[in-house]
Amino acid sequence: MRRKTAIVVGACAALVLAGVAGAMTAKHGDERPVGTWQQAPGVPRTPVAAEASLPPATVAVRSSGEAVPSSASASSRERASPTAPTFSEPSSAARKSSHKTDKTPEGAERVLESAEAAPGRQRVGELLHVGKLLGYLAGPAKQTFRYPGASYVKVHFSRMAMLPGDYVTVANPDRTESYRYDTENGGRWAMSISGDTAVVEVHRALDPLGLRSALDGLGVRVDRVARGFSRTEQARVPAPASVRPGRSGREESVCGADTSTDAVCYQSADPVAYIKSKAIARLLINGTELCTGWRVGPKNRMLTNNHCLTTSEEAYDTEVWFNYQCAKCGGYDVFKPTKVWGDQVVSTDHVLDYTLFSVDGFDDVAKFGYLTLDAARPAKGTELYVPQHPAGEPTRIAGAKGEKAGNCAVDNPDYTGYAAHSDVSYFCDTAGGSSGSPVLSRKTNKVVALHHFGGCPNSGVRGDLLAAKLRAYL
């Protein structure tokens, strides 16, 4: 059975209690901005890959127990009972990631990951080793992890030894986003906290005589933290090259000038495209890597690329963020995303480069709608639009309404992907993180391709092939 997480969430000044498993749910119909994607002066999104590497950063732990970086520069779960949240260790791809460690004078250890994420995924954060004990005789009841400028903070528990009735919460400072975890074994990621600060607290049942508190060997250990890059840092992260066997090495690409814009910019000018963009999600994989996914059909089904995730183990370790969109055209304030966990992989295929999976907490995301695969093959010149999460940004849409067909339009309906005749090619702008995005026809507003390759032309797996392959699951 799936692990269950009790959640307390809210938007701005309102607190909303949600007792649904594994989800963070914004107040229904609440479209007020609750955070910001930009922590530093803006920089333009760079085409394809940037050559600059991230500057080093170190992490210190204050005597008060607050973990802070010394500079503001670069930052599978298991099955369990319905009342106990569980997670598994990071995927093998992440464990094999090359890294080295160094220690600050204060003794806090930082993991320096390799510059590249797993093939096909966009790197959107870094892992930091912190090694903090909380609760009982082990340490303080509360620990604050703050990384100025971080877009999110995600903690990993290596140990959770608590008495029945005791629990841990991970929240932002004002507790408008909060997740509860009950007694279970260690080796689990918590859901990420949007923003640059996460507060971890051990809550104990009443103990007037102090007998429970005197028990030795109990406590909660946070061994590492995933820190999300700010927008400025993200612009310096190279786009992922495709290097797996059979891949071409092509990257997600901006073809000429970047004409994609924030999804909210379409709200009045192209309301259909804006509404359709609500069905896509930002996939945070293994704490620091990104792809795009989207709801396909009315059932609990999500679609992304096979090169983004392939197994249920990877899906369990994937956060699925809906409504991660800018609140204002050209601005940086964002809506509170609704976060749920990935669940079961239903079907996957390397040649057609798709993975169909479900989510845990479907009722919380059903309101965002779904997209439909087009059973007909598109003709050359068909105008397109592509909602996506390029380079970790809030939802953007490539393909402005009325744009000339020479840019975001079908260039070749008979293009070679992993196999001959498998793809549709186009020049719609994409970037690292766009893998798994839907490519929609402006004529039908149905998905005619599942984006997976860049290189100008960019290309996606034909929607009609996917419709035939997945009909029994949708």
Buried (B, 14 or more C-beta within 10 A) or exposed (E): EBBBBBBBBBBBEEBBEBEBBBBBBBBEEBBBBBBBBBBEEEEEBBBBBBEEEBEEBBBBBEEEBBBBBBEBBBBBBBEBEEBBBBBBBBBEBBEEBEEEEEEBEEEBBBBBBEEBBBBBBBBBBBBBBBBBBBBBEBBBBBBBBBBBBBBBBBBBBBBBBBBEEBBBBBBBBBBBBBBBBBBBEBBBBBBBBBBBBBBBBBBBEEBEEEEBEEEEEBBBBBBBBBBBBBBBBBBBBBBBBBEEEEBBEBBBBBBEEBBBBBBBBBBEEBEEBBBBBBBBBBBBBBBBBBBBBBBBBEEBBBBBBBBBBBBBBBBBBBBBBBBBBBBEBEBBBBBBBBBBBBBBBBBBBBEBBBBBBBBBBBEBBBEBBBBBBBEEBBEEEBBBBBBBBBBBBBBBBBBBEEBEBEBBBBBEBEBBBBEEEBBBBBBBBBBBBBBBBBBBBBEBBBBBBBBBBBBBBBBBBBBBBBBEBBEEEB
